């Protein structure tokens, strides 16, 4: 092989080592950690690199600079006579300019251009070859690391704190979510993990008003109700706990569990358990800690005036992270039906975000409401009558089923 071949091979190695260094730094470590569940050899090899990041970077540096040295040697030999006629000084200047230009393009520009795009894929693609060089160059990289450490000690420079633990910041998670959303890559199980991470990131902003069972859907009985009525309510609703109040629902005193009621039917009132009372603007994560500490699973949520706004259970809070969980207080089978090209039947309790997702409706989303009924009341400012027709934004609503205090069913028309 002539000098041109050796020069080309050395440039390939320069591009490879510089590119792998760039890919490693730019890679999404969180995605790689999630990919470990595949239990493939590629994932295992890459996990070795992530567990020893300084060693990996040092190995790439050694490989790159050995390749640069080889390039310089062969390049000098090839051009030893070509520029001789131009004089020694000019020949040296020309060699430096040409060599520097090539090295900047191959060692800096191309790696950052090529390997920053989908870095995780590049790492997985070359994992075997990387591992081979990792082993071959290990003694040299260890020597380099040792010399660097000695230099730090001689100059009395503080070493940077190790950051090799498997700790991920909010930025790592946000980057994973953004990458997954934009690229649309990955398996379905990875996408489910991504959704959970998104919920975890948003969980600190969730208030109890966002996840409570509203006042109108609470099943509760008066303090002096007879045991037969209480028993029948347990049977009809299928609930394990029923709230008990004095005078009105704004004065909830606790709850009775079905097992306690059936064991102590004559003096069931003595078995009423106290229930935490919390404000609706309380953070959901704070109440979850309270539930864990006090071994509770249900709380009464009150509004700013002290009235009962609803109840919230541990399951309701967990749903904010893990998605829908079947809960005994949930009302299921909301109506959400498309009846023509621009007309829909929607339950008042259907969440706006769910309606938008199902039918691509673009109904405005706000922190002031979560449901279709909430959106209507927020914008219309008065409670509608049966068969009343109103216009909100570019939507026309007709109220097909309305009770005294609840919008049950509406027909919505999307206007062009």
C-alpha positions in Angstrom: 0.0 0.0 0.0 1.5 3.4 -1.0 1.4 6.5 1.2 -1.9 7.6 -0.2 -3.6 4.4 1.1 -2.0 4.8 4.6 -3.0 8.5 4.7 -6.6 7.6 3.7 -6.7 4.8 6.4 -5.4 7.2 9.1 -8.0 9.7 8.1 -10.7 7.1 8.5 -9.5 6.3 12.0 -9.4 10.0 12.9 -13.0 10.4 11.7 -14.0 7.2 13.6 -12.5 8.1 16.9 -13.5 11.8 16.8 -17.0 10.8 15.7 -17.5 8.2 18.4 -16.3 10.8 21.0 -18.9 13.2 19.6 -21.6 10.6 19.5 -20.9 9.5 23.1 -21.1 13.1 24.4 -24.2 13.9 22.4 -26.0 10.7 23.1 -29.1 10.4 25.2 -28.0 8.4 28.1 -31.6 8.1 29.4 -32.7 6.4 26.2 -29.7 4.0 26.5 -30.7 3.1 30.1 -34.2 2.3 28.9 -32.8 0.3 26.1 -31.0 -2.0 28.6 -34.2 -3.9 29.0 -33.5 -5.4 25.6 -30.7 -7.4 27.2 -28.7 -7.5 24.0 -24.9 -7.6 23.8 -24.9 -4.2 22.2 -26.7 -2.7 25.1 -24.4 -4.4 27.5 -21.3 -3.1 25.8 -22.6 0.4 25.7 -23.5 0.2 29.4 -19.8 -0.5 30.1 -18.9 2.7 28.3 -21.5 4.7 30.3 -20.3 3.2 33.5 -16.7 4.3 32.7 -17.2 7.6 30.8 -13.8 9.0 31.6 -12.0 5.9 30.5 -14.0 5.8 27.2 -13.3 9.4 26.4 -9.6 8.8 27.2 -9.5 5.8 24.9 -11.1 7.8 22.0 -8.5 10.6 22.6 -5.6 8.1 22.4 -7.0 6.5 19.3 -7.5 9.8 17.6 -4.1 11.2 18.4 -2.3 8.0 17.4 -4.2 8.3 14.1 -3.2 12.0 13.8 0.4 11.1 14.4 0.2 8.4 11.7 -1.4 10.8 9.3 1.3 13.4 9.9 4.1 10.9 9.3 2.7 9.5 6.1 1.7 12.9 4.8 5.2 14.3 5.4 6.8 11.3 3.7 4.5 11.6 0.7 5.2 15.4 0.2 8.8 15.2 1.1 9.9 15.8 -2.5 6.8 17.5 -4.0 7.4 20.9 -2.5 11.2 20.8 -2.4 11.5 23.0 -5.4 9.6 25.7 -3.8 12.2 26.1 -1.0 12.3 24.7 2.5 10.4 27.4 4.3 7.6 27.7 1.7 7.5 23.9 1.6 7.0 23.7 5.3 4.3 26.3 5.3 2.4 24.6 2.5 2.6 21.2 4.3 1.2 22.7 7.5 -1.6 24.5 5.7 -2.7 21.4 3.7 -2.4 19.1 6.7 -4.2 21.4 9.1 -7.0 21.9 6.6 -7.5 18.2 6.2 -7.4 17.6 9.9 -9.9 20.3 10.7 -12.3 18.9 8.2 -11.9 15.3 9.1 -11.2 15.6 12.8 -13.6 18.4 13.8 -16.1 19.4 11.1 -17.2 16.0 9.8 -17.6 14.3 13.2 -19.8 17.1 14.6 -21.8 17.2 11.4 -22.3 13.4 11.0 -22.3 11.9 14.4 -24.4 14.5 16.3 -27.3 13.3 14.2 -28.8 10.2 15.9 -25.8 9.6 18.2 -27.4 6.6 19.9 -27.7 4.8 16.7 -24.1 5.4 15.8 -23.0 4.0 19.2 -25.1 0.9 18.8 -23.9 0.4 15.2 -20.2 0.4 16.1 -20.4 -1.0 19.6 -18.5 -4.1 18.7 -15.7 -2.3 17.0 -15.6 0.3 19.8 -15.3 -2.5 22.4 -12.4 -4.0 20.4 -10.5 -0.7 20.4 -11.5 -0.1 24.0 -9.6 -3.3 24.9 -6.6 -2.8 22.6 -6.0 0.8 23.7 -6.9 0.3 27.3 -3.2 0.2 28.6 -2.4 3.4 26.7 -5.5 5.2 27.9 -4.8 4.1 31.5 -1.3 5.5 31.2 -2.7 8.7 29.9 -5.1 9.0 32.7 -2.4 8.2 35.3 -0.1 10.9 33.8 -3.0 13.4 33.8 -3.7 12.6 37.5 -0.1 13.1 38.4 -0.1 16.4 36.6 -3.2 17.5 38.5 -1.5 16.6 41.8 1.8 18.4 40.9 -0.1 21.6 39.9 -2.3 21.2 43.0 -5.4 21.5 40.9 -8.7 20.2 42.3 -10.1 17.3 40.4 -13.7 17.6 39.2 -16.2 15.6 41.2 -17.2 12.3 39.7 -20.5 12.3 38.0 -20.7 8.7 36.9 -23.7 7.8 39.1 -26.9 6.8 37.3 -28.5 10.1 38.2 -30.6 11.9 35.6 -31.7 15.5 35.7 -34.9 17.1 34.5 -32.9 18.2 31.4 -32.1 14.5 30.6 -35.7 13.6 30.9 -36.9 16.6 28.8 -34.4 15.8 26.1 -35.6 12.2 26.0 -39.2 13.3 25.7 -38.4 15.9 23.0 -36.3 13.4 21.0 -39.0 10.6 21.2 -41.8 13.0 20.2 -40.0 14.5 17.3 -38.4 11.4 15.9 -41.3 9.0 16.5 -38.8 6.2 16.9 -38.7 3.3 19.4 -40.8 0.4 20.4 -44.3 0.8 22.0 -43.0 -0.2 25.4 -40.4 2.6 25.3 -43.1 5.1 24.3 -45.1 4.0 27.4 -42.0 4.6 29.5 -41.7 8.1 27.9 -45.3 8.9 28.8 -44.7 8.0 32.4 -41.6 10.2 32.5 -43.6 13.0 31.1 -46.2 12.6 33.8 -43.5 12.5 36.4 -42.1 15.8 35.2 -45.5 17.4 35.2 -46.5 15.8 38.6 -45.0 18.6 40.7 -47.4 21.1 39.0 -50.6 19.0 39.6 -53.1 20.4 42.1 -55.9 18.5 43.8 -58.4 20.4 41.7 -57.0 18.6 38.7 -57.6 15.1 39.9 -60.5 15.2 42.3 -63.9 13.5 42.0 -66.3 16.5 41.9 -68.9 17.2 44.6 -71.8 16.3 42.4 -70.5 12.7 42.1 -69.8 12.0 45.7 -71.8 9.2 47.3 -72.4 10.3 50.9 -75.1 9.7 53.6 -76.2 11.6 56.7 -74.9 10.8 60.1 -78.2 9.6 61.5 -79.2 7.4 58.5 -80.4 3.9 59.5 -78.2 0.9 58.9 -80.5 -0.6 56.3 -80.2 2.4 54.1 -76.4 2.4 54.5 -76.2 -1.3 53.7 -78.4 -0.9 50.6 -76.1 2.0 49.4 -73.1 -0.2 49.8 -74.8 -2.9 47.7 -76.1 -0.6 45.0 -72.9 1.4 44.5 -70.3 -1.3 45.0 -68.2 1.1 46.9 -66.0 0.0 49.8 -66.2 3.4 51.6 -69.1 5.8 52.0 -68.7 9.3 53.3 -70.8 10.4 56.3 -71.8 14.0 56.9 -73.8 16.0 59.4 -76.6 18.3 58.1 -75.1 18.8 54.6 -72.2 17.6 52.5 -70.1 20.6 53.4 -69.7 19.1 56.9 -68.2 15.6 56.2 -67.2 14.0 59.4 -65.5 10.9 58.0 -66.2 7.6 56.2 -67.4 4.1 57.0 -65.9 1.0 55.5 -68.2 -1.7 54.3 -66.4 -4.4 56.4 -66.7 -2.4 59.6 -70.4 -1.7 58.9 -71.3 -5.3 58.4 -69.3 -6.3 61.5 -70.9 -3.6 63.7 -74.3 -3.0 62.3 -75.8 -1.9 65.6 -73.2 0.7 66.5 -71.7 1.4 63.1 -71.5 5.1 63.9 -68.6 4.3 66.3 -66.7 2.8 63.4 -66.6 6.1 61.3 -63.0 6.9 60.4 -61.7 10.5 60.4 -60.8 11.8 56.9 -58.2 14.4 56.0 -59.6 17.8 54.8 -57.3 19.5 52.3 -57.5 22.6 50.1 -58.1 22.3 46.4 -54.9 24.2 45.6 -52.7 21.8 47.5 -50.1 19.9 45.5 -51.0 16.3 44.7 -47.5 15.1 45.6 -47.8 16.6 49.0 -51.1 14.8 49.7 -49.6 11.6 48.4 -46.9 11.9 51.1 -49.6 12.6 53.7 -51.5 9.5 52.6 -48.3 7.4 52.9 -47.4 8.8 56.3 -50.9 8.5 57.8 -51.8 5.3 56.0 -54.9 7.0 54.4 -56.3 6.6 50.9 -59.1 9.2 50.7 -59.4 12.9 51.5 -62.1 15.6 51.3 -61.1 18.6 49.1 -62.5 22.0 50.1 -62.7 25.2 48.1 -61.6 28.7 49.2 -64.9 29.2 51.0 -64.6 26.0 53.0 -67.3 24.1 51.0 -66.7 20.6 49.8 -65.3 20.7 46.3 -64.9 17.0 45.9 -62.9 14.0 47.1 -59.6 12.6 46.0 -58.2 9.1 46.5 -54.7 7.7 46.3 -55.7 6.0 43.0 -56.7 9.4 41.5 -53.3 10.8 42.3 -51.5 7.7 41.0 -53.4 8.1 37.7 -51.6 11.4 37.2 -48.4 9.4 36.8 -49.3 5.9 35.5 -52.5 6.8 33.5 -56.0 5.5 33.9 -56.5 3.1 36.9 -59.8 1.5 37.6 -61.2 3.2 40.7 -64.4 2.6 42.5 -65.2 6.4 42.5 -64.7 6.8 38.7 -67.8 7.2 36.5 -67.1 5.3 33.3 -68.6 5.1 29.8 -68.6 8.8 29.0 -70.3 9.4 25.7 -67.9 10.5 22.9 -69.4 9.9 19.5 -69.0 11.4 16.1 -72.4 11.5 14.4 -71.6 13.4 11.2 -68.6 15.2 9.6 -68.8 18.1 12.0 -71.2 17.0 14.8 -70.4 15.1 18.0 -72.3 13.8 21.0 -70.2 14.5 24.2 -70.7 13.9 27.9 -70.4 16.9 30.0 -67.9 15.1 32.2 -65.7 14.2 29.2 -62.3 15.8 29.6 -61.5 18.5 27.0 -58.0 17.0 26.3 -59.5 13.6 25.7 -62.1 15.0 23.3 -59.4 16.9 21.5 -57.3 13.8 21.2 -60.2 11.6 20.0 -61.6 14.0 17.4 -58.9 16.6 16.8 -61.3 19.3 17.9 -58.9 22.0 19.1 -61.2 23.0 22.0 -59.2 25.6 24.1 -57.5 24.1 27.2 -57.2 26.0 30.4 -56.3 25.5 34.0 -59.7 26.9 34.9 -61.6 23.8 33.7 -60.9 20.2 32.6 -64.2 19.0 31.2 -66.6 19.9 28.4 -69.1 21.1 31.0 -66.4 23.2 32.7 -65.5 24.8 29.4 -69.1 25.7 28.6 -69.7 27.2 32.1 -66.4 29.0 32.0 -67.2 30.7 28.7 -71.0 31.0 28.9 -71.2 32.2 32.5 -74.6 30.8 33.2 -76.2 27.3 33.6 -77.9 26.3 30.3 -81.5 24.9 30.0 -82.6 21.7 28.3 -82.5 22.0 24.4 -80.9 25.5 24.7 -78.5 26.3 21.8 -75.5 28.5 22.4 -72.4 29.6 20.5 -68.9 29.5 22.0 -65.9 30.2 19.8 -66.4 28.2 16.6 -68.6 25.6 18.3 -72.4 25.4 18.6 -73.7 23.5 21.6 -77.2 22.0 22.1 -78.0 20.6 25.5 -79.7 17.2 25.2 -79.6 16.2 28.9 -79.4 18.6 31.8 -80.1 18.0 35.5 -80.6 20.7 38.2 -76.8 21.1 38.7 -75.1 19.1 36.0 -74.6 19.2 32.2 -75.0 15.5 31.2 -75.0 15.4 27.4 -74.4 17.9 24.6 -74.4 17.9 20.8 -71.6 19.9 19.5 -71.2 21.3 16.0 -67.9 22.5 14.7 -68.5 25.6 12.5 -66.3 26.3 9.5 
